[in-house]
Amino acid sequence: MLGRVTAIEAWLDLNNPSGAWVYPIPPDASEQTIDWKQFLGSAPVCPFDPKRFFRWRCYRDYGEGLPGDIYVHMLTGIHFIAGISAPPVQAGSMGGLFQWTDDREVPDLMWTLYDYQDFRVSVRSNLNNASIDVTRFFGTKGTLEIRGAILTFVPQDTRPRPEGYSILGWPKKLREDYLREWHAEHPEPVPGQDAVATEAQSFKAPDGYDDTRDHINNFLESVRTRQSPVEDAVFGNNTALACHMANESYLKKTAASWDATTRRITA
């Protein structure tokens, strides 16, 4: 019903301190109550800082910022629906730090355009304005939108039509000849045989549906049956690579590419 999908877009935005990882710091946070060395692991050694421990997503040494926290939720859905089994070919990111101007090292707005083999994908995360999460698939015959718990398909009427605009300047006889020939070559379909969808359709998740519970159940069933889960390790790796590519592009201010031969991101 969608026809050929050429573009996909998604956004997941937040506008509150928790969404921006400004988590509260317990008053007893200290080197006596936190294993700072264990936390640092292989990250660069630095003095104890409770903000870096509790708000670790804000710092490049420990987290991936918006792509690692937010993009991954959008991209896994897109990969699953579209049947993507490889990282994107290229990624280009832009963004900046606007509202949450503490000592963080990551932006609070990022927009990335991905080049996949068969279509382009645009994803955005903005921590400065809250809106319901939306994912859209744009096809040559219609648009599929997932807005919260509601999925809507809106068809596009792509039936052939005679040209109107560009023949306005033609002499009257030429216009009439063109239209007569066009209608002769495009007879009206027989009633009842017109297969073009003309009305939008919406579907809603059942009341009480919990996607987190469904994910956990799928994992537990995989453990019990030894069957692969819906999103296995390879699936997760492909999504993680897309997130890394978004950051690499943003940090180096250029397009980031995935080299499938060397299995490296280049920018």
C-alpha positions as CSV (number, residue, x, y, z in Angstrom):
1,M,0.0,0.0,0.0
2,L,2.9,2.4,0.6
3,G,4.5,1.7,-2.7
4,R,8.3,2.4,-2.8
5,V,9.5,4.0,0.5
6,T,12.1,6.6,-0.3
7,A,12.2,8.6,3.0
8,I,11.6,8.1,6.7
9,E,11.6,10.6,9.5
10,A,11.4,10.4,13.3
11,W,11.7,12.6,16.3
12,L,11.7,12.1,20.0
13,D,11.9,15.3,22.0
14,L,11.9,16.2,25.7
15,N,11.9,19.5,27.7
16,N,12.7,18.9,31.3
17,P,15.7,18.4,33.6
18,S,15.3,14.6,33.8
19,G,15.1,14.3,30.0
20,A,18.3,16.4,29.8
21,W,20.0,14.0,32.3
22,V,20.2,16.6,35.1
23,Y,19.5,13.9,37.6
24,P,19.6,14.8,41.4
25,I,22.7,14.0,43.2
26,P,22.3,12.2,46.6
27,P,23.6,14.3,49.5
28,D,25.8,11.4,50.7
29,A,27.6,11.1,47.3
30,S,31.3,10.9,48.0
31,E,34.4,8.8,47.4
32,Q,33.4,6.8,50.4
33,T,30.1,5.8,49.0
34,I,31.0,5.6,45.3
35,D,33.7,3.3,43.8
36,W,35.1,6.0,41.6
37,K,37.9,3.9,40.2
38,Q,35.5,1.2,39.2
39,F,33.3,3.7,37.5
40,L,36.1,5.2,35.5
41,G,37.2,1.8,34.2
42,S,39.3,2.5,31.1
43,A,38.1,6.1,30.8
44,P,40.7,8.9,31.4
45,V,41.6,9.4,35.1
46,C,40.1,12.5,36.6
47,P,39.3,13.8,40.1
48,F,36.1,12.6,41.8
49,D,33.0,14.5,40.4
50,P,29.5,13.3,41.4
51,K,28.0,15.1,38.4
52,R,30.1,12.9,36.1
53,F,28.9,9.8,38.0
54,F,25.2,10.6,38.2
55,R,24.9,12.6,34.9
56,W,27.3,10.5,32.9
57,R,25.4,10.8,29.6
58,C,26.5,14.5,29.5
59,Y,30.2,13.6,29.1
60,R,32.0,12.1,26.1
61,D,34.2,9.9,28.3
62,Y,31.3,7.8,29.3
63,G,28.3,8.2,27.0
64,E,27.0,8.8,23.5
65,G,24.8,11.8,24.3
66,L,21.6,12.1,22.3
67,P,22.3,9.3,19.8
68,G,23.2,6.7,22.5
69,D,20.2,7.6,24.7
70,I,17.5,8.8,22.3
71,Y,18.3,7.9,18.6
72,V,18.6,4.2,19.5
73,H,14.9,4.0,20.3
74,M,13.9,5.6,17.0
75,L,16.4,3.7,14.8
76,T,15.6,0.2,16.2
77,G,11.9,0.8,15.3
78,I,12.9,2.0,11.9
79,H,15.3,-0.9,11.3
80,F,12.7,-3.4,12.4
81,I,9.8,-2.1,10.3
82,A,11.9,-1.5,7.2
83,G,13.8,-4.8,7.6
84,I,17.2,-3.1,7.7
85,S,20.0,-5.6,8.4
86,A,23.1,-3.3,7.9
87,P,24.3,0.1,9.2
88,P,23.6,3.2,7.1
89,V,26.1,4.0,4.4
90,Q,26.6,7.6,5.6
91,A,25.4,10.1,8.2
92,G,25.4,13.9,8.4
93,S,24.6,15.6,11.7
94,M,24.0,19.2,12.9
95,G,23.0,20.5,16.2
96,G,24.2,22.5,19.2
97,L,23.9,23.3,22.9
98,F,21.2,25.9,23.6
99,Q,19.3,25.5,26.9
100,W,21.3,23.1,29.2
101,T,24.5,25.2,29.4
102,D,26.2,23.4,32.3
103,D,29.6,21.8,31.9
104,R,28.3,19.0,29.6
105,E,30.2,18.1,26.5
106,V,27.3,16.9,24.3
107,P,24.6,18.9,22.5
108,D,21.0,19.3,23.6
109,L,19.8,19.3,19.9
110,M,20.9,17.0,17.2
111,W,19.5,16.4,13.7
112,T,20.9,13.6,11.5
113,L,20.3,12.6,7.9
114,Y,21.2,9.0,7.2
115,D,22.0,7.5,3.8
116,Y,20.7,3.9,3.6
117,Q,20.9,1.8,0.5
118,D,17.3,2.1,-0.5
119,F,16.1,5.3,1.2
120,R,17.0,8.3,3.4
121,V,16.3,8.6,7.1
122,S,16.0,11.8,9.1
123,V,16.0,11.6,12.9
124,R,16.0,14.4,15.5
125,S,16.2,14.8,19.2
126,N,15.6,18.1,20.9
127,L,15.8,18.6,24.6
128,N,14.4,22.1,24.4
129,N,10.9,21.5,23.3
130,A,8.6,18.5,24.2
131,S,6.4,16.9,21.6
132,I,4.8,13.5,21.1
133,D,7.2,11.0,19.4
134,V,6.4,10.5,15.7
135,T,7.8,8.2,13.0
136,R,6.8,8.5,9.4
137,F,7.4,6.4,6.3
138,F,6.9,8.2,3.0
139,G,6.0,5.9,0.1
140,T,5.1,6.7,-3.5
141,K,1.5,5.5,-2.8
142,G,1.0,6.7,0.8
143,T,2.3,7.7,4.1
144,L,2.5,5.6,7.3
145,E,2.7,7.6,10.6
146,I,3.2,6.2,14.1
147,R,2.2,8.8,16.6
148,G,2.4,7.5,20.1
149,A,0.2,4.4,20.3
150,I,-1.7,5.2,17.0
151,L,-0.6,4.1,13.5
152,T,-2.2,5.8,10.6
153,F,-2.0,5.1,6.9
154,V,-2.9,8.0,4.5
155,P,-3.1,7.0,0.8
156,Q,-2.1,9.3,-2.0
157,D,-4.2,9.3,-5.2
158,T,-1.6,8.5,-7.9
159,R,-4.1,7.8,-10.6
160,P,-3.0,9.3,-14.0
161,R,-4.3,12.8,-14.7
162,P,-3.9,15.0,-17.7
163,E,-1.5,17.9,-17.4
164,G,-3.1,21.2,-16.4
165,Y,-0.6,23.8,-15.3
166,S,2.1,23.6,-18.0
167,I,-0.4,23.6,-21.0
168,L,-2.1,26.8,-19.9
169,G,0.0,28.8,-22.3
170,W,-0.6,26.5,-25.3
171,P,-2.9,27.6,-28.1
172,K,-6.5,26.5,-27.6
173,K,-6.5,23.9,-30.4
174,L,-3.2,22.3,-29.1
175,R,-4.7,22.1,-25.6
176,E,-7.9,20.5,-26.9
177,D,-5.9,18.0,-29.0
178,Y,-3.7,17.0,-26.1
179,L,-6.6,16.5,-23.7
180,R,-8.5,14.5,-26.3
181,E,-5.6,12.2,-27.0
182,W,-4.8,11.9,-23.3
183,H,-8.3,10.7,-22.4
184,A,-8.3,8.3,-25.3
185,E,-5.1,6.7,-24.0
186,H,-6.3,6.7,-20.4
187,P,-9.9,5.4,-20.3
188,E,-11.8,5.5,-17.0
189,P,-11.5,2.3,-15.0
190,V,-14.4,-0.1,-14.9
191,P,-16.6,0.5,-11.8
192,G,-15.5,-1.7,-9.0
193,Q,-12.0,-2.3,-10.4
194,D,-10.3,0.9,-9.2
195,A,-7.8,-0.4,-6.6
196,V,-6.6,2.9,-5.4
197,A,-7.1,3.4,-1.6
198,T,-9.0,6.5,-1.0
199,E,-9.5,6.7,2.8
200,A,-7.1,7.0,5.7
201,Q,-6.9,4.1,8.1
202,S,-5.9,4.2,11.8
203,F,-5.0,1.5,14.2
204,K,-4.5,1.8,18.0
205,A,-2.6,-0.4,20.3
206,P,-4.9,-2.3,22.7
207,D,-5.7,-0.5,26.0
208,G,-3.1,-1.4,28.6
209,Y,-0.5,-2.4,26.1
210,D,3.0,-2.2,27.5
211,D,5.8,-2.3,24.9
212,T,8.5,-2.7,27.6
213,R,6.7,-5.8,28.9
214,D,6.5,-7.2,25.4
215,H,10.2,-6.7,24.9
216,I,11.1,-8.4,28.1
217,N,8.7,-11.3,27.3
218,N,10.3,-11.7,23.9
219,F,13.8,-11.9,25.6
220,L,12.6,-14.4,28.2
221,E,11.0,-16.6,25.5
222,S,14.3,-16.5,23.6
223,V,16.1,-17.7,26.6
224,R,13.6,-20.5,27.1
225,T,13.5,-21.6,23.5
226,R,17.0,-20.7,22.5
227,Q,15.6,-18.9,19.5
228,S,16.8,-15.5,18.4
229,P,14.9,-12.5,19.8
230,V,13.3,-9.9,17.6
231,E,16.3,-7.7,18.0
232,D,19.4,-9.8,18.4
233,A,23.1,-8.8,19.0
234,V,23.7,-8.1,15.3
235,F,20.6,-6.0,15.0
236,G,21.7,-4.0,18.1
237,N,25.2,-3.6,16.7
238,N,23.9,-2.1,13.4
239,T,21.8,0.4,15.4
240,A,24.7,1.3,17.7
241,L,26.9,1.9,14.6
242,A,24.3,4.3,13.3
243,C,24.4,6.2,16.6
244,H,28.2,6.3,16.6
245,M,28.2,7.7,13.0
246,A,25.8,10.5,14.1
247,N,28.2,11.6,16.8
248,E,31.3,11.2,14.6
249,S,29.7,13.5,12.0
250,Y,28.7,16.1,14.6
251,L,32.0,16.2,16.3
252,K,34.1,16.4,13.1
253,K,31.6,18.6,11.3
254,T,31.6,16.4,8.2
255,A,29.8,13.3,6.9
256,A,30.7,10.0,8.5
257,S,30.8,6.9,6.4
258,W,30.7,3.2,7.3
259,D,33.3,1.0,5.6
260,A,31.9,-2.5,5.6
261,T,35.3,-4.0,4.5
262,T,37.4,-2.6,7.4
263,R,34.4,-2.3,9.7
264,R,35.3,1.2,10.6
265,I,33.6,4.6,10.7
266,T,35.5,7.2,8.7
267,A,34.9,11.0,8.7
